[in-house]
Amino acid sequence: MPRRVIFAPILALVALAGGIGLLLGGRAVLTTETEVIERMAARYLEEAGAGAARSDCAARPAVSDDLWLVVACGDYEYFVDAYGRLVHRNAPKVAS
């Protein structure tokens, strides 16, 4: 069996792993705090409804190693990871 046939699948896996690593690394590097705060503020405006304002939102560094920022908007808190994804949300209980 030729060497090309043996090493082609290994080379393909290495290339795939490298591509995924570059994609995830690029996402983490290109996501800014401002973008995350703006995105969470927009979500807050949708969820809180009337009386909510963008100026209600402020961010602080997260204490947990798995998180990057905590965006606090009024009674809402949005916990964001290093990729800018929402991991958890604390919101006031809705009376039924």
JOKANOR-V616486 format. One record per backbone hydrogen bond with DSSP energy under -0.5 kcal/mol. CO is the residue of the C=O (numbers start at 1). NH is the residue of the N-H. E is the energy in kcal/mol with one decimal. If there is no record, write none. Layout:
((CO & NH & E) (CO & NH & E))
//
This chain:
((2 & 5 & -0.6) (2 & 6 & -1.1) (3 & 7 & -2.5) (4 & 8 & -1.7) (5 & 9 & -0.6) (6 & 10 & -0.5) (7 & 11 & -2.7) (8 & 12 & -2.4) (9 & 13 & -2.1) (10 & 14 & -2.2) (11 & 15 & -2.3) (12 & 16 & -2.3) (13 & 17 & -2.6) (14 & 18 & -2.2) (15 & 19 & -2.4) (16 & 20 & -2.4) (17 & 21 & -2.2) (18 & 22 & -2.3) (19 & 23 & -2.2) (20 & 24 & -2.5) (21 & 25 & -2.4) (22 & 26 & -2.5) (23 & 27 & -1.9) (24 & 28 & -2.1) (25 & 29 & -2.1) (26 & 30 & -2.3) (27 & 31 & -1.2) (30 & 32 & -0.5) (32 & 36 & -1.8) (33 & 37 & -2.7) (34 & 38 & -2.6) (35 & 39 & -2.3) (36 & 40 & -2.5) (37 & 41 & -2.4) (38 & 42 & -2.2) (39 & 43 & -1.8) (40 & 44 & -2.4) (41 & 45 & -2.4) (42 & 46 & -1.7) (43 & 47 & -2.4) (44 & 48 & -3.2) (45 & 49 & -1.2) (49 & 52 & -1.6) (53 & 56 & -1.9) (54 & 57 & -1.9) (56 & 74 & -1.2) (58 & 72 & -3.0) (60 & 70 & -2.6) (64 & 67 & -0.8) (68 & 62 & -1.9) (69 & 80 & -2.7) (70 & 60 & -1.9) (70 & 72 & -0.7) (71 & 73 & -0.5) (71 & 78 & -2.6) (72 & 58 & -2.2) (73 & 76 & -2.6) (76 & 73 & -2.6) (77 & 90 & -2.7) (78 & 71 & -2.8) (78 & 80 & -0.6) (79 & 87 & -3.3) (79 & 88 & -1.3) (80 & 68 & -3.4) (80 & 69 & -1.4) (81 & 84 & -1.9) (85 & 81 & -2.4) (88 & 79 & -3.0) (89 & 91 & -0.5) (90 & 77 & -2.4) (93 & 95 & -0.5))
//
